[in-house]
Amino acid sequence: MPDHGPQPVERLLPTDEARDLLKLVRDLVEREIKPPAAEEEEAGRFPRESFALMSRTGLLGLPYPAEHGGGEQPYEVYLQVLEELAAARLTVGLGVSVHTLACHALAGFGSREQRKSRLPDMLGGGLLGAYCLSEPASGSDAASLRTRAVRGGDDWVIDGTKSWITHGGVADFYTVLARTGEPGPRGITAFLVPGDAEGLTAAVPERKMGMKGSPTAQLNFDGVRIPDSRRLGEEGQGFSIALAALDSGRLGIAACAVGVAQAALDEALTYTAQRHQFGRPVADFQGLRFMLADMATQIEAGRALYLSAARLRDRGEPFSRQAAMAKLFCTDAAMRVTTDAVQLLGGYGYTLDFPAERLMREAKVLQIVEGTNQIQRMVIARHLAGPESR
């Protein structure tokens, strides 16, 4: 009889340190994150204790410099950690990706003094971040954002509304993009706003089809006053800062998508090996074996694509096109793989007793966040053929 069931993912890691890190992550996942995942997601409980644990173990600052409390790991390693976390619980994996995105502006564009004074607490001090770009009237067209920051002496006063904010209402700090000048991308500036700032309030979290443990909420800025020392980069540089962060963030989403898809495949392999029909495991039937083969191939292709883009980033080479390709392919693949996993489990796949239906619902959001997959196609086409003439 053929050997059925999921096999551990073989990782190509560059150092012994990276291999030890991944072993630590897998142990943490199996002990702390995976066991309560289904129950907590169904109840809509935010796993703050999981993020506190990852902060203590250094997993919230993996791609950032050691001098500021980071793990100084290449993106090639960091993304594989994200994949492992997302396979156990997307709320956690995506949450780490969002936190990393929220730290990007300070780490990449903050002054030496800003990085020295603020980054260590953000990377390993138990703080959790969020990223505020989208607004009710500006999602894909982020350059048209309306939240405004007005200079008042040595301070800035921020007014406006941000929407679809992961960790909205529970984050300790927010990287906020606000308009400080003319319409369009050149009039946007980045700021670091504390979560307890006076005048900052969160709406009731959105009611979502998946990732119920991860709060997504509107944030209202009503005369939020912050010092100029919390401005990140130069005035008017915010949009380029946002784009740089999103290129890296898209790789995080791609890795999370592969993790979700891998979890769905593992579930399908386990079920089809144990489920018997007509005297043998259903995994022995050719039609189902072909489905499993296609699922595994899409996962391997997605993993290779995001790792290839990560290696470009690690070498300091342009990777924007490859990041968009990875986000597009991996998230579309996750949607197909999770849908097929539900099909392979038959009626059980449609019940809450098995994780396949949760993985399918979670996969859908990955085609939307960090730029919809339609936007990714526009980014890729622009790299191939140049911007559209007007």
NUZAKOL-301345 format. One record per residue: residue number from 0; y, z, x of N, C-alpha, C in turn. Coordinates in steps of 0.001 Angstrom, whole numbers. Atoms other than C-alpha are relative to their C-alpha. Example, Ala and Ser with C-alpha at 12.3 -4.5 7.8 and 13.67 -1.06 7.14 Angstrom:
<atoms>
 marvex     n.v     n.w     n.u    ca.v    ca.w    ca.u     c.v     c.w     c.u
      0   -1190       0     890   -4500    7800   12300    1200       0     900
      1   -1190     -60    -820   -1060    7140   13670    1090     730    -770
</atoms>
This chain:
<atoms>
 marvex     n.v     n.w     n.u    ca.v    ca.w    ca.u     c.v     c.w     c.u
      0   -1196       0     849       0       0       0    1247       0     884
      1   -1201      38    -822    3481    -834    1381     686    1354      36
      2    -768   -1239    -157    5655    2009    2686    1320    -140    -726
      3   -1224      69     790    8350    2524      67     888    1194     315
      4    -927   -1127    -120   11358    4802     -20    1087    -276    1020
      5   -1136     235    -886   14702    5004    1762    -287     439    1428
      6      95    -349   -1403   14830    5036    5549    1393     392     500
      7   -1315    -377    -521   17629    6738    7533     732   -1205     581
      8    -809    1088    -536   20475    4401    8433      83     140    1513
      9    -108     -14   -1454   20329    3493   12100    1446    -303     387
     10   -1394     130    -394   23742    3941   13704     102    -446    1452
     11    -324     397   -1366   25102    2200   16794    1285     731     373
     12   -1132    -850    -339   27365    4890   18223     280     -81    1493
     13    -358     308   -1390   29281    4527   21490    -268    1123     997
     14     141   -1116    -933   28772    8025   22996    -974    1038    -546
     15     832   -1133     428   26494   11053   22930     794     938    -891
     16    -859    -847     834   29444   12999   21497      40    -505   -1430
     17     -35     586    1338   29611   10583   18567   -1327     215    -717
     18    1308    -236     627   25863   10926   17949    -146    1453    -445
     19      40   -1408     391   26170   14711   17932     889     255   -1219
     20    -911    -140    1134   29118   14435   15554    -665    -458   -1285
     21     620     513    1221   27168   12328   13094   -1150     901    -458
     22    1054    -951     373   24251   14763   13217     614    1218    -702
     23    -700   -1112     644   26700   17573   12391     397    -364   -1426
     24    -438     443    1320   28060   15556    9457   -1182     -83    -954
     25    1168     116     872   24606   14792    8086    -540    1370    -397
     26     441   -1358     328   23623   18460    8298     938     631   -1031
     27    -975    -562     925   26845   19491    6541    -142    -618   -1391
     28     164     701    1273   26311   16868    3843   -1204     526    -765
     29    1225    -423     671   22766   17936    3091      59    1461    -439
     30     -46   -1430     285   23623   21642    3107    1090     376    -993
     31   -1173    -465     726   27070   21839    1492     531    -962   -1060
     32    -725     954     851   28267   18635    -160    -895    -648   -1052
     33     854     750     916   25356   16786   -1722    -616     849   -1113
     34     691    -750    1065   23540   19587   -3626     826     228   -1260
     35    -741    -254    1244   26385   20488   -6045     771   -1208    -526
     36    -878    1133     314   27896   16981   -6249     -65    -412   -1466
     37     121     495    1377   26512   15855   -9628     575     990    -997
     38    -481   -1021     932   27228   19143  -11398    1520     131      66
     39   -1443    -176    -138   30739   19452   -9984     774   -1219    -495
     40    -666    1192     516   31642   15850  -10782       7      -7   -1520
     41      64     -37    1457   30455   16250  -14358     978    1022    -567
     42    -915   -1054     454   32525   19439  -14666    1446    -280     390
     43   -1354     319    -431   35544   17835  -12977     592    1033     940
     44    -483   -1030    -925   35772   20508  -10280     405    -616    1335
     45    -499     496   -1281   37883   19728   -7216    -597     838    1131
     46     709    -756   -1040   35944   20700   -4035     910     442    1142
     47    -929    -428   -1046   38778   22386   -2162    -727     692    1155
     48     725    -700   -1052   36275   24530    -271    -672    -975     966
     49     599    1009    -886   34614   21369    1091    1026    -516     999
     50   -1051     472    -908   37905   20161    2532     390    1090     988
     51    -283   -1099    -921   38575   23610    4007   -1064      69    1089
     52    1094      -6    -968   35164   23499    5671     147   -1146     994
     53    -158    1149    -900   35810   20023    7071    1194     168     923
     54   -1135    -289    -864   39181   21136    8376    -424     922    1136
     55     453    -946   -1029   37532   24044   10231    -907    -667    1022
     56     935     669    -910   34924   21717   11723     601   -1242     649
     57    -684    1103    -674   37493   19109   12793    -165   -1358    -635
     58     284    1295     614   36509   16383   10331    1194    -594    -740
     59   -1180     550     673   39985   15979    8803     961    -684     964
     60    -921     625    -957   41559   14706   12009    -707    -863    1026
     61     844     683    -976   38871   12586   13638     697   -1116     784
     62    -528    1116    -786   40884    9460   14583    1317     290     717
     63   -1307    -336    -569   43956   11341   15856    -144     709    1346
     64      87    -518   -1369   44802   12594   19381    -387    1476      69
     65     439   -1377    -191   43221   15785   20672    1176     921     289
     66   -1142    -853    -341   46592   17048   21922     683     569   -1237
     67    -588    -495    1239   47658   17479   18292   -1046     590    -944
     68    1040    -615     816   44388   18955   17065    -981    -982    -606
     69     909    1010     542   42596   15691   16276   -1294     -87     790
     70    1290     168    -649   39103   14602   17225     -35   -1103    1025
     71    -110    1108    -941   40225   11564   19246   -1238    -897     -11
     72    1139     895     149   37350    9493   17903     493   -1401    -352
     73    -369    1363     407   37533    5698   17631    -273    -213   -1484
     74     221     290    1413   37727    4212   14161   -1440    -390    -271
     75    1398     386     145   34229    2830   14704    -867    1207    -360
     76     749   -1222     279   32950    6422   14631     497     660   -1276
     77    -595    -643    1177   35369    7851   12063    -479    -646   -1302
     78     395     680    1234   34428    5203    9483   -1459     257    -350
     79    1398    -302     300   30723    5912    9824    -161    1427    -523
     80     -27   -1338     591   31463    9576    9156     419     -86   -1465
     81    -436     192    1386   33367    8502    6022   -1130    -532    -861
     82    1113     569     771   30369    6448    4911   -1005    1072    -378
     83     946   -1076     280   28084    9474    5194     546     949   -1078
     84    -600    -899     980   30513   11670    3230      38    -634   -1386
     85     -95     683    1289   31026    9072     491   -1364    -181    -641
     86    1346     133     553   27282    8558     107    -436    1278    -691
     87     345   -1279     616   26976   12256    -693     865     287   -1215
     88    -928    -224    1109   30075   12514   -2896    1286    -760     283
     89   -1165     848    -254   32819    9909   -3161    1295     796     -57
     90   -1195    -838      58   35395   12553   -4131     349     560    1376
     91    -223    -554   -1331   34954   14009    -647     300   -1109    1000
     92    -225    1084    -952   34676   10767    1324    1355    -663    -184
     93   -1292     623     281   37636    9141    -381    1134     983     276
     94   -1017   -1005    -263   39559   12409    -113     348      94    1473
     95    -254      -8   -1446   39151   12422    3681     771   -1255     398
     96    -712    1243    -289   40293    8782    3776    1463     103    -414
     97   -1377    -161     475   43396    9623    1716     769     965     898
     98    -656    -950    -905   44191   12622    3917     359    -680    1328
     99    -258     728   -1248   43885   10438    7023    1165    -958    -177
    100   -1103     908     309   46205    7903    5384    1319     767     -63
    101   -1219    -795     139   48717   10657    4594     527     473    1345
    102    -415    -440   -1340   48786   11719    8276     491   -1162     873
    103    -233    1168    -849   49242    8166    9566    1471    -178     362
    104   -1416     240    -260   53036    7926    9225     541     959    1057
    105    -469    -972    -978   53690   11130   11146    -614    -261    1372
    106     680     202   -1277   51084   10421   13825     487   -1266     710
    107    -358    1271    -605   52224    6834   14363    1486    -228     179
    108   -1426     315       4   55965    6939   13717     899    1228      99
    109    -804   -1203    -121   57078   10562   13891     501     200    1422
    110    -519    -314   -1329   59127   11893   16784    -977     917     721
    111     853    -895    -777   57507   13855   19597      42    1417    -572
    112    -159   -1341     532   58908   17076   18137    -678     139   -1359
    113     662     -46    1306   57695   16239   14617   -1505      90     147
    114    1455     -17    -200   54170   15536   15851    -459    1346     548
    115     385   -1261    -626   54079   18672   17979      40    1154    -994
    116    -183   -1147     892   55306   20987   15228    -817     -88   -1282
    117     616     129    1325   53580   19573   12139   -1432    -536      14
    118    1287     688      57   50535   17486   13054   -1202     939     174
    119    1185    -861    -134   48195   20293   14248    -432     659   -1303
    120     361    -624    1281   48354   22066   10862    -551   -1028    -979
    121     477    1039     898   47829   18763    9042   -1415    -450     356
    122    1299     507    -440   44779   17848   11132   -1084    1069       3
    123    1031   -1019    -102   43022   21184   11500     410    1368    -471
    124    -503   -1291     438   45025   23927    9845    -269     315   -1447
    125     356    -285    1384   43466   23814    6414     866    -695   -1035
    126    -863     708     939   46151   21591    4885    -670   -1281    -478
    127     530    1232     574   45313   18642    2631    1166    -876    -429
    128   -1122     894     260   47530   15582    2257    -258   -1015   -1094
    129      54    1084     982   48304   12823    -237    1041   -1038     381
    130    -818    1159    -373   50019    9438     -46     677    -539   -1251
    131    -776     347    1201   52792    8474   -2472     735   -1316     191
    132    -625    1322     -45   53525    4750   -2678     140    -575   -1408
    133      -9     632    1325   52597    3520   -6176     910     727    -985
    134    -843    -542    1058   54892    4024   -9169    -396    -642   -1324
    135     367     585    1291   54589    3337  -12903     323   -1493    -108
    136    -408    1404     113   56409      -4  -12504    -218    -789    1285
    137     233     726   -1258   55360    -916   -8953   -1315     455     605
    138    1301    -272    -573   51698    -975   -8042    -275    -976    1120
    139     227    1030   -1009   50679   -4162   -6274    1306    -464     635
    140   -1319     381    -525   54391   -5020   -5878     709    1253     503
    141    -493   -1295    -478   55057   -1910   -3814    1436     -65     497
    142   -1358     120    -541   58300   -3268   -2329    1072     182   -1069
    143    -976    -164    1073   59961   -2916   -5758     104    1448    -468
    144     -14   -1399     420   59564     875   -5854    1431     478    -273
    145   -1305    -453     473   62416    2788   -7518     329    1445     364
    146    -297   -1368    -421   62052    6386   -6340    1055     -43    1100
    147   -1162     119    -893   65321    7029   -4514     229    1302     758
    148    -421   -1123    -834   66338    9291   -1651    1442    -240     418
    149   -1438     128    -284   70075    9884   -1255     374    1036    1049
    150    -419    -898   -1082   71629   11366    1871    1069     952    -505
    151   -1001   -1011     337   73534   14612    1346     162     943    1164
    152    -164    -802   -1208   74778   16041    4630   -1198    -179     913
    153    1186      48    -861   71746   16924    6767   -1291     -78    -811
    154    1163      33     879   69420   16669    3764    -116   -1342    -708
    155     242    1118     902   67904   14033    1525    -393     587   -1355
    156     359    -418    1354   67598   14394   -2244    -797   -1130    -640
    157     924    1014     511   64645   12571   -3807    -151     154   -1505
    158     190      41    1453   64443   11544   -7468    -866   -1202    -351
    159     841    1101     439   61783    9444   -9167   -1389     474    -365
    160    1377    -299     428   58148    9252  -10224    -982    -837     799
    161    1108     678    -653   55035    8367   -8265   -1240     122    -879
    162    1174     -13     887   51791    7481  -10016   -1277    -298     765
    163    1339     234    -549   48058    7299   -9326    -169     674    1359
    164      43    -699   -1274   48339    9900   -6583   -1276     832     108
    165    1191    -784    -285   44976   11117   -5297     421    1315     643
    166    -359   -1372    -392   45223   14896   -4751    1349     414    -578
    167   -1263    -357     620   48340   14896   -6920     -76    1373    -646
    168     -22   -1340     555   49182   18502   -7724    -795    1017     783
    169     783    -948    -801   46730   20034   -5230     253    -159    1494
    170    -246     242   -1417   47935   18580   -1908    1024     985     550
    171    -948    -872    -686   49807   20694     627    1200    -772     536
    172   -1120     843    -435   51971   17782    1764    -204   -1414    -519
    173      19    1368     504   52870   14291     579     806    -903     942
    174    -765    1041    -674   53853   11229    2588     571    -893   -1088
    175    -688     622    1136   56441    9687     255     852   -1165     486
    176    -845    1170    -255   57999    6224     331    1070     -53   -1069
    177   -1117     -28     944   61447    6165   -1265    1079    -977     442
    178   -1055     971    -289   64354    3757   -1510    1247     725     491
    179   -1221    -571    -572   67299    4624     711    1089   -1049     180
    180    -977    1055    -231   69042    1256     806    -145   -1139    -982
    181     -35    1207     825   69094   -2288    -513   -1329    -246    -696
    182    1264     363     643   66481   -3712   -2916    -916    -736     977
    183     952     692    -859   63326   -5050   -1337    -581     902    1073
    184     736    -807    -979   61167   -3897    1568     873     640    1072
    185    -808    -535   -1103   64021   -3286    4024     795    1243    -385
    186    -767   -1167     428   65535    -511    1948    -848    1217    -265
    187     954   -1080     287   62547    1870    2001    -184     872    1245
    188     158    -959   -1091   62137    5012    4131   -1134     957    -339
    189    1131    -921     171   59204    7377    4661     444    1443     239
    190    -322   -1420    -107   59419   11154    4213   -1282     826     -98
    191    1098    -956     102   57083   14128    4607     475    1156    -872
    192    -470    -977     996   57458   16368    1540   -1044    1095    -168
    193     974   -1079     215   55828   19814    1288    -441      81   -1452
    194     552     -46    1348   53594   20332   -1721     669    1007    -908
    195    -652   -1018     825   55561   23370   -2869    1513    -176     -59
    196   -1446     247      21   59003   21735   -2668     574     245   -1393
    197    -654    -251    1279   61396   22847   -5409     392   -1321    -643
    198    -292    1231     717   61760   20144   -8044   -1146    -993     -24
    199    1181     867     -20   58339   18590   -7345   -1040     558    -959
    200     995    -431     977   55934   18785  -10275   -1032   -1098    -218
    201    1087     945     261   52621   17150  -11137    -306     -22   -1488
    202     413     142    1391   51637   15808  -14545   -1469     385    -138
    203    1423    -241     249   48281   16495  -16160    -803   -1141     638
    204     774    1052    -648   45635   14606  -14127    -518   -1041    -993
    205     530    1094     816   44472   11232  -15452   -1454     280    -382
    206    1399     -94     444   41233   11149  -17454    -697   -1304     410
    207     560    1183    -633   39048    8766  -15472   -1484    -170    -338
    208    1408     267     254   35659    7114  -15887    -896     501    1130
    209     765    -479   -1136   34556    8309  -12440     867     856     899
    210    -708    -881    -934   35536   10592   -9571     777    1079    -748
    211    -671    -993     833   36315   13303  -12083     367    1262     768
    212    -337   -1153    -809   36370   15938   -9366    1215    -197     871
    213   -1163     314    -826   39255   14211   -7601    1215    -185    -905
    214   -1157     138     895   42605   14812   -9366     883   -1184     390
    215    -927    1120    -164   44747   11693   -9806    1126     211    -999
    216   -1078    -418     900   48171   12470  -11212    1327    -633     377
    217   -1379     358    -269   51776   11406  -11559     706    1178     655
    218    -854   -1011    -611   54278   13271   -9411    1443    -295    -363
    219   -1407     148     369   57841   13841  -10586     882     693    1036
    220    -958    -518    -970   60628   14310   -8042    1347     134    -709
    221   -1238    -277     729   63612   15954   -9691     955     774     919
    222    -930    -631    -931   66295   16596   -7096    -695     743    1122
    223     737    -646   -1091   63755   17434   -4386     799    -160    1293
    224    -856      16   -1193   65815   18362   -1324    -835     332    1236
    225     713    -240   -1253   64322   18055    2156     933    -315    1158
    226    -862     271   -1156   65948   18130    5613    -305   -1347     641
    227     184    1282    -680   66428   14986    7666   -1126      65    1022
    228    1099    -154    -958   63863   16405   10095   -1348    -391    -601
    229    1225     448     659   61249   15382    7528       6   -1501    -300
    230      19    1469      68   62235   11721    7628    -901    -517    1115
    231     948     550    -961   59507    9701    9383     422   -1413     393
    232    -472    1301    -434   60649    6765   11500    1470    -168    -308
    233   -1408     306     243   63995    5054   11104     247    -265   -1477
    234    -374     397    1360   65849    4514    7853    -293   -1491    -177
    235     344    1390     277   64588    1284    6292   -1293    -468     629
    236    1258     374    -659   61360    1313    8321   -1221     329    -851
    237    1105    -541     776   59260    2806    5534   -1028   -1017    -444
    238     972     959     527   57706    -373    4184    -944    -487    1093
    239     883     407   -1098   56394   -1492    7571    -942    1136     375
    240     876   -1154    -220   55043    2050    8070   -1119      15   -1044
    241     998       7    1081   53302    1793    4688   -1047   -1075     216
    242     949    1095    -205   51729   -1569    5503    -952     311    1141
    243     860    -355   -1130   50450    -311    8859   -1054    1013    -425
    244     952   -1006     481   48850    2666    7133   -1050    -629    -903
    245     933     588     958   47290     511    4423   -1074    -838     680
    246    1025     752    -726   45521   -1744    6938   -1140     925     413
    247    1027    -960    -401   43714    1319    8286    -673     615   -1222
    248     560    -579    1210   43273    2789    4813   -1016    -901    -669
    249     963     932     607   41509    -352    3624   -1356      74     684
    250    1276    -184    -682   38879     165    6284    -690    1269    -483
    251     582   -1217     558   38396    3687    4960    -664    -249   -1341
    252     584     321    1308   37801    2328    1457   -1262    -839     172
    253    1190     820    -248   35363    -264    2825   -1180     874     404
    254    1079    -887    -434   33344    2458    4558    -510     858   -1152
    255     411    -778    1171   33340    4596    1402    -855    -844    -939
    256     752     888     883   32114    1604    -602   -1419    -211     507
    257    1340     165    -569   29211    1043    1775    -811    1279    -186
    258     702   -1261     237   28355    4741    1482    -518     118   -1421
    259     423     -46    1405   28246    4557   -2314   -1151    -975    -238
    260    1061     993     168   26154    1394   -2163   -1300     466     642
    261    1203    -491    -674   23744    2952     332    -672    1098    -823
    262     565   -1055     845   23307    5984   -1916    -715    -601   -1205
    263     628     658    1151   22530    3674   -4855   -1309    -673     403
    264    1226     637    -478   19989    1712   -2822   -1074    1051     266
    265     974   -1053    -275   18322    4922   -1643    -608     536   -1292
    266     489    -478    1290   18065    6107   -5235    -973   -1007    -621
    267     865    1041     569   16579    2779   -6338   -1327     -84     746
    268    1237      48    -781   14054    2791   -3481    -914    1164    -353
    269     806   -1178     349   12902    6313   -4303    -631    -155   -1378
    270     504     117    1369   12569    5610   -8015   -1077   -1073    -108
    271     956    1108     154   10787    2255   -7706   -1288     250     774
    272    1226    -369    -706    8319    3751   -5223    -836     979    -813
    273     706   -1033     762    7442    6599   -7598    -406    -456   -1394
    274     260     478    1364    7511    4725  -10908   -1151   -1005       9
    275    1163     883      67    4163    3119  -11708     -54    -709   -1349
    276     266     806    1191    3550     312  -14197   -1134    -962     332
    277    1143     908    -195     375   -1759  -14611    -821     395    1232
    278     875    -496   -1047   -1375     446  -12052     550     -25    1407
    279    -554       8   -1362    1000     136   -9122    1500     295     -49
    280   -1445    -280     -22    4558    1090   -7995     785   -1243    -409
    281    -774    1163     430    7170   -1124   -9594     666    -687    1188
    282    -564     621   -1195    8562   -1718   -6081    -900   -1081     570
    283     896    1043    -481    5494   -3898   -5478     176   -1325    -739
    284    -186    1245     748    6618   -6459   -8050    1085    -852     684
    285    -854     862    -813    8236   -9431   -6401    1437     -67    -499
    286   -1356     101     537   11206   -9679   -8754     864    1184     390
    287    -745   -1193    -370   12228   -6101   -8024     178     103    1504
    288    -124     -10   -1461   11524   -6400   -4306    1141    -912     448
    289   -1090     915    -352   13906   -9363   -4168    1362     639    -296
    290   -1253    -703     300   16604   -7283   -5873     327    1016    1087
    291    -209    -987   -1052   16135   -4507   -3327     405    -668    1318
    292    -343     721   -1231   16266   -7025    -482    1449    -482     -25
    293   -1392     457     119   19528   -8484   -1766     970    1165     131
    294    -858   -1180     -93   21027   -4997   -2142     143     446    1453
    295     -38    -432   -1397   20075   -4040    1412     786    -971     870
    296    -719    1007    -790   21448   -7310    2797    1503     118    -190
    297   -1439    -164     254   24825   -6813    1112     548    1239     706
    298    -446   -1226    -665   25037   -3284    2501     118    -212    1501
    299     -45     245   -1442   24197   -4358    6042    1163    -919     370
    300   -1102     919    -279   26701   -7222    5871    1345     722    -105
    301   -1244    -754     151   29432   -4911    4588     232     954    1150
    302    -131    -943   -1115   28735   -2336    7274     414    -744    1277
    303    -354     783   -1193   28882   -4989    9991    1448    -474     -58
    304   -1359     506     152   32166   -6318    8586    1024    1094     260
    305   -1001   -1057    -232   33983   -2977    8500     -42     498    1439
    306      79    -438   -1388   32680   -2013   11950     640   -1017     941
    307    -644    1036    -821   33813   -5340   13404    1513     144     -49
    308   -1443    -196     125   37319   -4764   12041     433    1278     721
    309    -331   -1259    -663   37273   -1163   13335      56    -174    1512
    310      -4     206   -1455   36431   -2340   16843    1222    -774     449
    311   -1270     670    -305   39383   -4711   16768    1132    1018      55
    312   -1045   -1030      27   41605   -1791   15798     -76     895    1228
    313     173    -887   -1151   40142     384   18542     452    -658    1299
    314    -451     713   -1207   40958   -2308   21120    1494    -312     -33
    315   -1425     277     108   44548   -2537   19883     315   -1423    -378
    316    -200    1390     410   44085   -6067   18529     343     -65   -1488
    317    -304     145    1431   45377   -7375   15163   -1283      54    -833
    318    1204    -140     833   42956   -6482   12364     330     -45   -1486
    319    -410     -27    1403   44910   -6869    9113    -869    -920    -855
    320     824     936     775   42970   -9946    7941   -1417     528    -154
    321    1374    -508      52   39636   -8396    8830     -99    1251    -872
    322       8   -1187     865   40580   -5130    7081     -15    -413   -1458
    323      -7     486    1381   41375   -7033    3886   -1355    -589    -371
    324    1328     560     255   38080   -8937    4179   -1032    1100    -206
    325     963   -1091     110   36138   -5710    4702     168     739   -1316
    326    -236    -702    1262   37791   -3979    1752    -495    -848   -1171
    327     412     909    1073   37187   -7020    -489   -1516     -78    -100
    328    1443     228      33   33576   -7634     488    -763    1281    -311
    329     767   -1238     148   32392   -4033     709     114     579   -1405
    330    -157    -578    1338   33851   -2933   -2620    -640    -879   -1068
    331     717     881     931   32584   -6013   -4473   -1515     203     141
    332    1427    -235    -225   29175   -5418   -2868    -438    1316    -621
    333     345   -1296     588   29219   -1775   -3964    -148    -102   -1507
    334      93     172    1445   29839   -2831   -7546   -1302    -708    -375
    335    1242     726     293   26925   -5294   -7453   -1221     883     253
    336    1160    -808    -376   24548   -2900   -5697    -209    1149    -989
    337     162   -1121     942   25242      42   -8018    -428    -494   -1380
    338     430     572    1278   24884   -2183  -11078   -1487    -331      40
    339    1425     313    -139   21524   -3403   -9781    -845    1272      57
    340     752   -1259     -50   20469     191   -9083    -236     542   -1406
    341     171    -419    1392   21080    1101  -12721   -1080    -845    -669
    342     994     894     596   19030   -1934  -13749   -1408     344     478
    343    1321    -291    -554   16157   -1011  -11443    -582    1294    -553
    344     473   -1251     586   15964    2477  -12939    -264    -124   -1498
    345     250     211    1423   15767     996  -16430     790     987    -848
    346    -683    -929     884   16608    3427  -19194     492    1247     710
    347    -416   -1193    -735   16758    6313  -16741    1307    -229     757
    348   -1239     303    -715   19540    4544  -14859    1240     189    -836
    349   -1129    -129     927   21722    4862  -17939     229    1442    -419
    350    -121   -1412     386   21256    8620  -18219     695     799    1093
    351    -660    -889    -947   23129   11479  -16583    -992     754     879
    352    1012    -712    -773   19850   12802  -15206    -214    -605    1381
    353     122     678   -1283   19965   10305  -12346    1395    -411     481
    354   -1349     273    -508   22946    9578  -10039     426   -1455     -66
    355    -348    1426     -46   22840    5785  -10433    1208    -313    -874
    356   -1123     315     884   25227    5721  -13401    1319     539     560
    357   -1220    -549    -603   27731    7975  -11590     472    -877    1151
    358    -363     864   -1117   27623    5773   -8507     603   -1315    -484
    359    -538    1238     567   28231    2695  -10652    1430     200    -489
    360   -1356    -268     490   31281    4291  -12305     968     224    1160
    361    -862    -254   -1149   32617    5409   -8940     302   -1277     775
    362    -207    1238    -763   32163    1998   -7322    1163    -811    -562
    363   -1014     841     620   34542     405   -9808    1395     276     549
    364   -1361    -330    -425   37622    2288   -8631     290    -549    1402
    365    -209     469   -1365   37084    1076   -5061     473   -1447      40
    366    -532    1363      91   37870   -2480   -6190    1485      -5    -361
    367   -1379     -96     488   41282   -1215   -7356     920     685    1009
    368    -878    -788    -861   42626    1378   -4904     287    -704    1322
    369    -443     558   -1287   44435     555   -1615     248   -1501     -87
    370    -215    1423     228   45396   -2815   -3070   -1196    -593    -700
    371    1111     581     746   43296   -4525   -5717    -657   -1116     802
    372     677    1059    -736   40754   -7069   -4563     661   -1354    -188
    373    -804    1217     133   42995   -9799   -5945    1095     -29    1069
    374    -997     -89   -1068   45681   -8584   -3535    -644    -270    1360
    375     676     269   -1279   43139   -8627    -694    -198   -1495     218
    376     161    1448    -133   42456  -12288   -1416    1327    -668     369
    377   -1310     529    -362   46189  -12984   -1241     302     265    1473
    378    -239    -344   -1405   46412  -11177    2118    -822    -909     913
    379     872     839    -823   43456  -13112    3521     508   -1445      17
    380    -484    1374      83   44782  -16457    2280    1294    -186     776
    381   -1270      89    -730   48211  -15723    3752    -259     -84    1499
    382     353      84   -1423   46623  -15156    7154    -590   -1361     356
    383     650    1283    -279   44652  -18376    6846     952   -1173     -81
    384    -824    1179     289   47282  -20727    5459    1492     248      99
    385   -1425    -309     -68   50598  -18937    5922     515     392   -1359
    386    -584    -404    1297   52873  -17473    3232     320   -1179    -864
    387    -281    1082     947   53443  -19506     109    1438    -466     154
    388   -1371     524     -55   56472  -21806     233     629     185   -1359
    389    -719    -221    1253   59129  -21207   -2387    1045   -1087    -136
</atoms>
